[in-house]
Amino acid sequence: MARRYVGTRWSFGKTLITMAAISLGLLVSPIITTSILVLVLVFSVRHLLQQRRLRRDE
């Protein structure tokens, strides 16, 4: 229970940091920020797909 709570709080903090970084980056250079955003999205989707595949194999 406590561990899950810590995990959710950590992910919330990461989301806030990411949002702040994205807003700052958009102000500085939209092209670089969008490319980084695409990379992050691709990696997260790939990670989710890998987890799903592992679960299906079990």
N, CA and C atoms as an extended XYZ file, in Angstrom:
174
Properties=species:S:1:pos:R:3:atomname:S:1:resname:S:1:resid:I:1 pbc="F F F"
N         0.843       -1.207        0.000 N   MET     1
C         0.000        0.000        0.000 CA  MET     1
C         0.874        1.252        0.000 C   MET     1
N         1.787        1.327        0.973 N   ALA     2
C         2.643        2.512        1.081 CA  ALA     2
C         3.524        2.639       -0.154 C   ALA     2
N         4.002        1.494       -0.644 N   ARG     3
C         4.886        1.535       -1.804 CA  ARG     3
C         4.149        2.082       -3.023 C   ARG     3
N         2.903        1.652       -3.187 N   ARG     4
C         2.121        2.123       -4.316 CA  ARG     4
C         1.895        3.627       -4.218 C   ARG     4
N         1.651        4.109       -3.003 N   TYR     5
C         1.421        5.532       -2.787 CA  TYR     5
C         2.654        6.331       -3.185 C   TYR     5
N         3.819        5.841       -2.777 N   VAL     6
C         5.073        6.510       -3.137 CA  VAL     6
C         5.232        6.524       -4.652 C   VAL     6
N         4.892        5.393       -5.280 N   GLY     7
C         5.022        5.310       -6.732 CA  GLY     7
C         4.147        6.328       -7.437 C   GLY     7
N         2.901        6.471       -6.969 N   THR     8
C         2.006        7.425       -7.624 CA  THR     8
C         2.506        8.847       -7.416 C   THR     8
N         2.986        9.144       -6.214 N   ARG     9
C         3.492       10.495       -5.958 CA  ARG     9
C         4.699       10.779       -6.827 C   ARG     9
N         5.571        9.791       -6.999 N   TRP    10
C         6.770        9.979       -7.811 CA  TRP    10
C         6.389       10.216       -9.268 C   TRP    10
N         5.443        9.441       -9.778 N   SER    11
C         5.028        9.613      -11.171 CA  SER    11
C         4.366       10.977      -11.356 C   SER    11
N         3.620       11.439      -10.356 N   PHE    12
C         2.995       12.759      -10.428 CA  PHE    12
C         4.062       13.842      -10.504 C   PHE    12
N         5.099       13.706       -9.687 N   GLY    13
C         6.198       14.671       -9.708 CA  GLY    13
C         6.915       14.648      -11.045 C   GLY    13
N         7.133       13.448      -11.577 N   LYS    14
C         7.793       13.339      -12.876 CA  LYS    14
C         6.962       14.019      -13.951 C   LYS    14
N         5.637       13.849      -13.883 N   THR    15
C         4.758       14.473      -14.868 CA  THR    15
C         4.861       15.990      -14.789 C   THR    15
N         4.872       16.526      -13.569 N   LEU    16
C         4.989       17.977      -13.401 CA  LEU    16
C         6.302       18.475      -13.976 C   LEU    16
N         7.402       17.768      -13.659 N   ILE    17
C         8.714       18.166      -14.170 CA  ILE    17
C         8.726       18.113      -15.694 C   ILE    17
N         8.148       17.043      -16.242 N   THR    18
C         8.119       16.900      -17.694 CA  THR    18
C         7.323       18.028      -18.331 C   THR    18
N         6.165       18.353      -17.740 N   MET    19
C         5.334       19.427      -18.281 CA  MET    19
C         6.077       20.756      -18.249 C   MET    19
N         6.777       21.030      -17.136 N   ALA    20
C         7.540       22.273      -17.015 CA  ALA    20
C         8.644       22.316      -18.069 C   ALA    20
N         9.341       21.195      -18.244 N   ALA    21
C        10.425       21.136      -19.228 CA  ALA    21
C         9.879       21.341      -20.639 C   ALA    21
N         8.723       20.742      -20.926 N   ILE    22
C         8.128       20.874      -22.259 CA  ILE    22
C         7.724       22.314      -22.519 C   ILE    22
N         7.085       22.961      -21.530 N   SER    23
C         6.659       24.350      -21.727 CA  SER    23
C         7.868       25.251      -21.928 C   SER    23
N         8.929       25.034      -21.155 N   LEU    24
C        10.155       25.819      -21.323 CA  LEU    24
C        10.754       25.575      -22.705 C   LEU    24
N        10.809       24.310      -23.086 N   GLY    25
C        11.386       23.960      -24.383 CA  GLY    25
C        10.597       24.542      -25.537 C   GLY    25
N         9.267       24.535      -25.430 N   LEU    26
C         8.429       25.091      -26.491 CA  LEU    26
C         8.709       26.577      -26.668 C   LEU    26
N         8.961       27.267      -25.558 N   LEU    27
C         9.273       28.688      -25.652 CA  LEU    27
C        10.617       28.892      -26.344 C   LEU    27
N        11.575       28.020      -26.038 N   VAL    28
C        12.928       28.181      -26.583 CA  VAL    28
C        12.981       27.701      -28.031 C   VAL    28
N        12.650       26.428      -28.250 N   SER    29
C        12.772       25.874      -29.603 CA  SER    29
C        11.722       24.802      -29.837 C   SER    29
N        10.675       25.113      -30.578 N   PRO    30
C         9.579       24.153      -30.805 CA  PRO    30
C        10.018       22.894      -31.544 C   PRO    30
N        10.945       23.030      -32.497 N   ILE    31
C        11.321       21.875      -33.321 CA  ILE    31
C        11.997       20.804      -32.480 C   ILE    31
N        12.976       21.218      -31.671 N   ILE    32
C        13.707       20.257      -30.840 CA  ILE    32
C        12.758       19.607      -29.847 C   ILE    32
N        11.880       20.420      -29.244 N   THR    33
C        10.960       19.897      -28.235 CA  THR    33
C        10.020       18.862      -28.829 C   THR    33
N         9.479       19.138      -30.011 N   THR    34
C         8.552       18.187      -30.621 CA  THR    34
C         9.262       16.883      -30.951 C   THR    34
N        10.503       16.961      -31.430 N   SER    35
C        11.230       15.729      -31.759 CA  SER    35
C        11.489       14.913      -30.503 C   SER    35
N        11.877       15.593      -29.401 N   ILE    36
C        12.104       14.885      -28.133 CA  ILE    36
C        10.802       14.249      -27.652 C   ILE    36
N         9.694       15.012      -27.785 N   LEU    37
C         8.394       14.516      -27.353 CA  LEU    37
C         8.030       13.244      -28.118 C   LEU    37
N         8.266       13.257      -29.427 N   VAL    38
C         7.968       12.081      -30.252 CA  VAL    38
C         8.800       10.893      -29.790 C   VAL    38
N        10.088       11.135      -29.518 N   LEU    39
C        10.954       10.051      -29.047 CA  LEU    39
C        10.434        9.463      -27.748 C   LEU    39
N        10.061       10.344      -26.805 N   VAL    40
C         9.550        9.880      -25.510 CA  VAL    40
C         8.281        9.058      -25.703 C   VAL    40
N         7.380        9.541      -26.565 N   LEU    41
C         6.140        8.811      -26.819 CA  LEU    41
C         6.423        7.432      -27.401 C   LEU    41
N         7.333        7.375      -28.371 N   VAL    42
C         7.663        6.102      -29.004 CA  VAL    42
C         8.215        5.119      -27.970 C   VAL    42
N         9.140        5.617      -27.114 N   PHE    43
C         9.741        4.729      -26.119 CA  PHE    43
C         8.713        4.240      -25.108 C   PHE    43
N         7.821        5.144      -24.659 N   SER    44
C         6.823        4.740      -23.668 CA  SER    44
C         5.854        3.722      -24.266 C   SER    44
N         5.443        3.935      -25.508 N   VAL    45
C         4.532        2.988      -26.166 CA  VAL    45
C         5.221        1.641      -26.322 C   VAL    45
N         6.512        1.671      -26.727 N   ARG    46
C         7.249        0.436      -26.893 CA  ARG    46
C         7.351       -0.310      -25.567 C   ARG    46
N         7.604        0.443      -24.493 N   HIS    47
C         7.719       -0.158      -23.160 CA  HIS    47
C         6.398       -0.828      -22.764 C   HIS    47
N         5.287       -0.117      -23.011 N   LEU    48
C         3.977       -0.681      -22.677 CA  LEU    48
C         3.719       -1.953      -23.473 C   LEU    48
N         4.049       -1.931      -24.759 N   LEU    49
C         3.832       -3.106      -25.598 CA  LEU    49
C         4.671       -4.277      -25.118 C   LEU    49
N         5.933       -4.017      -24.739 N   GLN    50
C         6.796       -5.085      -24.239 CA  GLN    50
C         6.220       -5.688      -22.969 C   GLN    50
N         5.736       -4.841      -22.048 N   GLN    51
C         5.147       -5.343      -20.809 CA  GLN    51
C         3.940       -6.215      -21.113 C   GLN    51
N         3.096       -5.776      -22.037 N   ARG    52
C         1.902       -6.534      -22.383 CA  ARG    52
C         2.298       -7.893      -22.969 C   ARG    52
N         3.340       -7.897      -23.809 N   ARG    53
C         3.790       -9.128      -24.436 CA  ARG    53
C         4.307      -10.091      -23.364 C   ARG    53
N         5.068       -9.559      -22.388 N   LEU    54
C         5.586      -10.415      -21.310 CA  LEU    54
C         4.438      -11.020      -20.516 C   LEU    54
N         3.419      -10.217      -20.246 N   ARG    55
C         2.277      -10.715      -19.481 CA  ARG    55
C         1.550      -11.809      -20.246 C   ARG    55
N         1.444      -11.644      -21.571 N   ARG    56
C         0.737      -12.630      -22.375 CA  ARG    56
C         1.515      -13.953      -22.414 C   ARG    56
N         2.860      -13.872      -22.410 N   ASP    57
C         3.680      -15.080      -22.477 CA  ASP    57
C         3.567      -15.922      -21.214 C   ASP    57
N         3.317      -15.280      -20.072 N   GLU    58
C         3.285      -16.025      -18.804 CA  GLU    58
C         2.162      -17.050      -18.761 C   GLU    58
